[in-house]
């Protein structure tokens, strides 16, 4: 009865654009990742709107999985995740001092990378769990080796702060040259034992990201943080000897739009801005409401193809606009027909991989730019 009334008084209009999240592919990817490191635990990374896939949707998919943590980057992300799951949350990024008072400390562990954050937590006089974020060569915001003794000295003053993990991040695991991974691991272990010798026994030791996961075989580490690979994308170069290990990964995202306009054009007519595409004979052009505001970069104009979902492909033509783009179609396409912008099928010609190659972006950047306002549906 409630659902019936909701449909009447709170109708949900059918959107022109939909991002579909393929649940079985997310589960498949997590299983594939676990098989590579069977002795380690998975900490799924949900930051940046779950790499564009939708924070709420991905949380709902994995909320019943037995994982120690879900990883988010910020306080706003934490607020969404805690609403849809009872799992514990690891806060990867910094937050403003006043935000700490709004966390549920029984469900939250904080990644700490500076002494100031440590002192903010101490002033709350609550039992709090932390992971120390070590700088092993990235040289971003984390604790440097020369400051570690001072950090430990201050930490000892606050017995209500429980050090449960030590972590770092690989800076070049996706590269195929150099011994950078070994250098970082050596530095991590040196700093870790410095912490142990100070009287601490952190439960978790994690440095693996998606790329490092397949390159490091070291039981010293007992957890890993998959991001890109969890969503079905290989972080390595095809020339990397480890690239083939990711054949089991399946992209978890597809995108569809609808035809909103059709035009039968004669030879010599222009399409879209700048007169960059002219019809070479009588052609049929369809318009879909998907442009660079939604995600599709202007730089790929005229270089990509879409499909009808049944392996019939249509070339995108003319300059991609803010909210529209044009497609060459045939007689089979009608008004309001569904057009697949991106396929989750890796053998298709309109994949995220093909778009990334044409755009010059990296996969990470490409995914997180997906408009958050587009409806995401789990299927």
Secondary structure, 3 states (H helix, E strand, C coil): CHHHHHHHHCCCCCCCCEEEECHHHHHHHHHHHHHHCCCCEEEEECHHHHHCCCHHHHHHHHCCCCCCEEEECCHHHHHHHHHHCCCCEEECCCCCHHHHHHCCCCCEEEEECCHHHHHHHHHCCCCEEEEEEECCCCCCCCECHHHHHHHHHHHCCCCCEEEEEEECCCCCCCCCCCCHHHHHHHHHHHHHHHHHHCCCCCCEEEEECHHHHCCCCCCCCCEECCCHHHHCCCCCCCCCCCHHHHCCCCCCEEEEEEEEEEEEECCCCECCHHHCCECCCCEEEEEECCCCCCCCCHHHCCCCEEECCCCCEEEEECCCCCCCEEEEECCCCCCCCEEEEECCCCCCCCCHHHHHHHHCCCHHHHHHCCCCCCEEEEC
